[in-house]
């Protein structure tokens, strides 16, 4: 293998290693973002459930008031 070929291979390998590190960092950020979205989603589902329970409770009270009239 010639020196020029070896140098080109070395450069390509270094670029590949650099790109791999970039992709690892990007992947880490995406996983963190996904975790944040999952937590936010769980929180919103919980809030939605609480709102649903409150609305059902209000409807029940309104029906009870309606029946008393």
N, C-alpha and C positions, 0 to 999 in steps of 0.2 A: 504494500500500500504506500502510495506516495505521501510526502509531507503535506501537500496541498489537500489531498483527500482526507488525511487524518485531521488536519485543522478544520476542514469543513464539517466533518463528522463531529468533532468536538464542539464547534459552534452550534450545530443543530441539536446536539445533546443538551447543551447548556440552555438553549431556547426552550427545549421540551421540559426540562426541569423547572425553569422559570414559569412556564405556562401551567405546569402541574401545581406549583405553589399558588399561583393566582387563582386557579380553579378551586383549590382546597379552601382558600380564604373566602372566595365567593360562596362556596357551599356552606361554610360556617355561618356566614351572614344570612343566607337564605334559611338555614335551619333556625337561627335565632328569630328571624322575622316570622317564620311559620309558628314557632312556639308562642310568640306574642299574639298572633292572630287567633290561635287556638284558645288562649287564655281570654282574650276579648270576646270571642264567640261564646265561651262558656258563661262569662259574666252576663252577656246580653240574653242568653237563653234563661238564665236565672232571673233576670229582671223581667223578662217576658212572662215567665211563670208566675211571679209575684203579682204582676199586673192582671193576669188572667184570673187568679184567685180573688183579687180585690173586686174585679168586675163581676165575677160570679156571686160574690158576697153581696154586692150592691143590688144585683138583680133579685136575689133571694129576698133581701129586705124590702125591695119595692113590691114584690109579689105578696109578701106578708102584709104590707101596708094596704095593698089593694084588696086583699081578702078581708081585712078588718073594717073596711069602709062599707 
